[in-house]
Amino acid sequence: MSAQMEFWLYLYFPQLQLDKLLVLHSNTPATKTLSDKGKSHHLDLTAPLAIVGADHQLLQLNSAARQAGLTLGMGLASAAALCHQLQLIPHNAAQEQQQLQQLAQLLYQYCADIALQPNCGLVLKLSPMLALYGGAMQFWQQLQQVLQQAGYQYHFATAQQPLVARLLAQQGWDQFLLQNEQIQQQLKALPLQQAQLPDKLQEQLQRLGLTQLGDVLKIPQAELVRRFGAGMLHYLQQLTGAKPALLQFVQPAEHFEQQLELLYEMDRSDQLLGPLQHLFGLLQLYLQQRDQLAYQLELCLQQRQEQQQQLQLHSAQGEYQSKEWLKLCELQLERLKLKKPVIQLKLILRRAGPRYAQYKTLFAGKQQLYSALQLLSLLQARLGKDQITSPCLNNDLLPEQASSYAAALEPQAAIAGTLATVRPVFLVDPPLVLDAEQQQQLQLYYGPERLSSGWWQQQSQHRDYYVGQNAQGQWLWLFRDLQQPEQLYLQGYFS
């Protein structure tokens, strides 16, 4: 392909809504849906199933419905008479538009110029990307892998004009060619019924005995415009590229917020893991495109009567992989009791940051490797964020005040001076009072070391500390309170 030649790739997704059901079904342990009266009934995606439009015509069919003899565009009455087991789902155009947006974001990491098209289509500008990928077929193979992983059926075609590529893709041509001669031959053989001409204009052309688009293109353009007006002129300009196509290219989403309608009402938290796998997959794509890590997510569980429950998901290290977030979410869901069945999920990214090099692992096993921060995130998700703490030193000499617990892995303030070396490993809390017999069995080897609390503290304390050994050979840390010098206390044991 020459540098001046411009080519477009059109992707047509004929059954987005139905394919989404099949994708979710593969990750969901059971399927049931609700009737209009609120009673649940089973939805078998292996049985005849159709997406029906507002005009009561069949828009999308699964393989079982096609085998039963149903066809696209068939009326609902005829379809029901032909197949009594037919299951119907209303068409949801807003949901398909959302799916198309997600697909555009998925492909954005491979092609920068992508525009959404009516009737479930995407048009991609090939010309700038071919040199980057080292050729047309290398680029197309990369896109095919992504589309196959997405799980949607699609048709495709290439052409120098977006309209030509769309006509051929919606016809199901499925050819990735950069030879304009072959493309034009296929275009000319296109029946007028599939040329997407205005109904009135198509009827006029058929009255003249024209059946294919090639028959129309044989007529001089000036004659066509004179007889059929500005509508024909606009159509021919798009078909021949005389007028550039007005396309609005998609941009990367600034914020991640995705919601998912569930196949059926879920009253157990473990049932949510399948749909959540899909949402976390979208999050992983978002983070990979920006080379970021997610630190905090918010999961909203939409329930009946406009109620909801929220989960705050945290990762101390930061994660981008969907499997890691799914693991953290599963631990929280185990502790969650649903108030009402869940009908919709919404996942929001609250805090993210740049992605750095991989952290060193704390534990190495045959199956899993965890860093310290990953282990912390798992413990917090399982036990609760407030239940995981770390010991820290305080700027105080008395043992009861010298240490405390803070939030896990929280940065600790520097302690002035040096720490004493003669300190036991195990402290007795509260200190144990030794009777006269126990005191007689002791031998003191080190001390006294006086430790006093600050004058600004509410209860002033002054103690003399000793290191001694009892009859059993244990080394003890002992002290006398200057207010009661005759009494000896056990403060701790040396290891």
Protein Blocks (a to p, Z undefined) as FASTA:
>chain_A
ZZklccddddddfblmlmmmmmmmmmpfbdcdddfkopacdddfkbccddddfkopafbd
cfklmmnopaehiafklmmmmmmkbccddddfklmmmmmmmmmmmmmmmombdcddehhi
adddfklmmmmnopaklmmmmmmmmmmmnopacdddddfbfklmmmmmmnonopacfbfk
lmmmmmmmpcfklnopafklmmmmmmnopabfklmmmpcfklmmmmnojmlmmmmmmmno
paccddddddddfbdcdddddfbdcfbfklmmmmmmmmmmmmmmmmmmnopadfbdcddd
ddehhiacddddddfkopabfklmmmmmmmmmmmpccfbdcfbdcdddfbdcdddddddd
fbdcfkbccdfklmmmmmmmmnopklpccddddddfblklmpccddehiacdddehjddf
bdcfbdcdddddddfklmmmpccfbdcddddddfkbmbdcdddddddddfkopacddddd
fklmmbccdfbdcZZ
